[in-house]
Amino acid sequence: MTLTHMYQEDNLKKRVMRFGAESLTDRELFYLLIGEFLPAKKSQKLTVDYFEEFGNLKQLQYFTSKTLQNFLQDKQASIFLEIICEFAQRYKKRGHLNLGQICSSKKVGEYMIDYLGDHKQENLVLILLDTKNYILAIKTLFVGTLNSSLVHPREIFNMAVRYSAARFMVVHNHPSGIVTPSENDIVMTNRLKKCGELLGIELLDHLIVGDTSYCSMREEGIL
């Protein structure tokens, strides 16, 4: 297979639009990044050269500015890739939930204030957990006005089954900043709890967050 056939930029971008960037291989991702500044043939050759010599994207963290420029032979492309690498390093160091024996609704609530508190629309986030309460995935499932009729358990439990989750938590924000549960919030909680009991996937908590505070259904004795 020729290099030209290995990488088709339009097809790769269409795949990203349809399935998300996670559908790309490391080689395809690297090719698209440097291809923003370099001709297609040169990008294709450099992609092959890089992976033949270094094997994986992790090695980029050890590249200096001079190394990048020598490899890419293009100042603008090397600056761009250096910025991307720095962004990746900072993103990796960002605060995150580390659930285990120290897990608590307070910890999740405080994290989600930063994660959702300033959103202008309601978002519902699903946190999927294994039997030891380690995170399997965090997914935003709904955006917009949330109520018990629109938030269907089917989507939530479909995701839980896909990840073989043993437990889950749901979190949504109130753009008003007032975290008092509404009647719809309580109905939604009870509905998810009953469905979870039927499927053997436990609802640990339903949290509501604002810009400075949170409410835990479990801590409040509602769940």
N, C-alpha and C positions, 0 to 999 in steps of 0.2 A: 504494500500500500504506500503511495507517495505521500509526501508531507502535505501537498495540496488537499488530498482527500482526508487526511487525518483531522484537519481543523477547518471547518467552515464557519466563519464568524457569524454570518446571518443565522445559520441553523442553531449555533450555540446560544445566541441571544434569544431566539424564539423559544428554546428550551427553558431558559431562565424565566421568561415571561409566563410560560405555562406551568412549569414545575418548581420554580424557585432556583436560586443559585446553588442550593445544596445538591442539585442534580448533576452538577459539573464534577468531573474528575479534577485532581490537583493539576494535571497537565493542562487541561482545558481552561481552568481558572487562571493559571500563570500566563497562558497564551493570550487570553482576553485582556489581562492587565497591561502587559507590555505592548499589545497590539493597538492600544489607544494612542501610542506615539510612534510606533515603528511600522514599516511596511509588512504586509502579510507574510511574504516569503522569509523575511529576516526574523519575524516573530516565530514562525514555525521552526526555523533552524535553531534559534536560540532556546526554544522550549525543549527540543530534542537534546541539544548540547547540555543544557542545565541538568535535566533528569538523568542523563547518562553519567554525568560526573558526580552529582550530589544526591540523587535518589529521591528526595522528598522536599517539601516546602519548608520544613523546620530549619533547614540549613541556612535559609535566608536571614535568620536572626543574627548570624555571625558575619554577615557581609558588612563591610564598612562602606562609606560613601565612595571611596576610591575603588574598592572591589566592584561595586555595582557599575560604576562608570566604565571600568576596564572590560567588564563582561558585556554590557549592553552597547557600548560604544555610542552612546547617545546621552547627552547631559540631561535633557528634559525627561526622558524616560527613566533615567536612574534617580532623579529627584523625586519623581512621582512614585516609583516603587519604594524608595526609602521612606516616604511619607506613609504609604500603605503599611509597611512593616512596623513603623513606630505606632501607628494606630492599632495594629493587631496586638502589639505588646501591651499597650495601655488598656485595651479592651479586656485582655486576658487577666489583668490585675484588678479589674473593677470589682466592687463589692458584689457578693453573691450569697445565695442561701446555701448553707451547709447543714443539711438536716441529718440528724442522727439521734442519739440519746439526749442531746441538749436541745432538741427541737421544741419550740413552744409557739403558741399563737401570737405571743408578744413579739417574738423574733420575726415571724412572717409578716405581721401587721406593720412593724416598723420599716421593714424592707419595702413592702408594697406601698407605703406612703410615698417613698421616693420614686417607686416604679410607676405608680398610677395617679398619685395625688393631684398633679397639675393638669390632667387630661380634661378637655372641655366636653368630651362625650363619655357616656358610660362605657366601660370595658369590663368584660368578664374574663378572668384568667383562671385556667385550670392548672393545678399543681398535682402531678401524678407521683405516687410514692410506692416504694416496694415494702416488703414486710418489716424492714428495719427503719422505715421512714427516711430512706435516702431518696433524693429526687431522681425520678426517671425522665421527666420532661416538664416544662412550663410552657403552656400554650394559651394565647389569646384567642378565644373562640367566638365571642360576640362583641360587636361595637354598635352603639346606638342606645335607644331606649330599651331598658331591660325590664321584663316582667315575666311572671310565671308562665304565660302562654307563649311568649316568644322564645324563651330559653328552654328548649326541649331537651329532656334528659338523653334522648337518643344520641345527639352529637357528643355529649360528655362521656357517656359510657362506651360509645364506639371508640373514642380515643383511649379510654382506660383499658379496654380489651386489647387494643392494638399494642399497647405498651406493657401488657400483662401486669397492670397495677394492682396492688393489694388494697390501697387506700387512696383517697384523694381529698384535696381541699379546693374550694372555689373562693375567689376573691373578686369583688367588683367595687368600683369607685362611685361616689356621689359627687358630681362636679360642684354642687352647692357647698361642699365642705361639711355638711351636716351628716353624721354617720349613724343617726338613729334608724334602725331597721323599719322599713315600710311594711304594710300588710303583704304586698307582693313579695318582698324579700323573705318574709317568714313562710309564705306559701311555697315559694321556690325551694327553700331549705328543707321543709318537710317532705316535699315531693322527691328531692334528690336523695334524702335519707332513706325513704321507703324503697326507692328503686335500687339503691345500693345494697340494702338488706336482702332484696330478692336475688341480686346477682352475686352477692358475697364480696362486694367492693365497698369498703366502709368510708362514709363521709366523715372526715375528722373535724372539719370546721368550715364555716362560711364566714368570711370576713368582709366588712365594708370599710373602705378607707376614704378619707378626705385629704386635704392638703397638709393637715397637721396632726390628725388623729385617726384612730381606727376603732371598729367595734367587732368583737368576736362573738358569734352566736353561741359558741361553747362556753366562753367565759361568762356570758350573760345568762346562761342557763336556758337558752331558747332551744339549743340542740341537745 
